């Protein structure tokens, strides 16, 4: 089954994760909010759990099942992130939340985000963080979503951004500890970021 079809079939299960793990969701949302992306587009918008509360304008996703659950207040587009149907610099910001690990060509997705937006915010679960290790183990045990994920390090995402003509500006991070309670986000350096379970990297166009 293709990854897109998997998200189509299990869209409701994906969406319910945010209700079952309110502390984790609030921590992740706060980390993304620290960098902001208001008026932008989310690439890999899913069911809109980040795009709507963060004030984004549009969302793109290849899964129709996911988009059907997304808020109708968003301008929703059925497409893959590696071929975004938007003009150059159409948005002030492009948000990518835990999507790179499911993308067929993550570097091309970042390149497209850099093309359609003035600024890019990419949020990941670093591969070797405690949470990354936990999710990879669950994937090896057959978890419906994590078994398809190819987790990246923050340094790898920074290098992909560099090759796409982007410069790292700031990093926000949360989930330093394994647990369900809310964890306050903070701004960190690249090396420290690898220790956190949810990391958002803000990129500007390189001069």
Steps between C-alpha positions, in 0.01 A plus 500: 500500500633844406554743787230730360250212499599414856415851618175485302395181675605600850426874491265483798757306702761764419266783597402338829867492612477870582202444728662205674831680557399855589822580687722395212284686249505818707879476533546456126258778415680736737837421343368573151322813624826635642625548142165595345369447148179707491350545155715221358449154353553165670653235276372168628210668678332172596183575697605859572599456865781756460388716208174623650613594854818661364301721264620359170306575184540181295593135520625239256489122542499193271244319718137575420395314814700739715380812318138397553557537875682834473326829587316658208635837611825401326559511126568129445684352203542132409862469383843370596745734668772424247286662228306778674253670262579853616685788338840611623494689834122461527512485882690676779577165660483125432452266797601133487404296809627141531457457126858470378531154657208377287598677176638300208745781423539719812769721353283579199212581736718753684608645166136549400420658835787743444363580155143581607578685825725771633573300814487129589432339840565125505405302812642153554549225756882469502599143423728439800306697761326296772169547320656413163640178646161420655310554175755304296463205735122520468545508123714188510218338699254577220342833597270603216664841448848484655583189300496724189700785650864569414599731783766765437742685721473876537843533339381308194203733459729802533722360223197439278396858561847627412492317169158655433643849548383545858679625810418379852369786713358355825405169660220443749471172685278317745455150647838464669351225717295191428153567641151620422503826697539839331862610456586866437689564174825695484746630244808276470813447294535230236700256711264529796197463270586138425409411860141623477200302379345780294717755321401783266767649275440844353668577168538825307618541145879506484639838395 
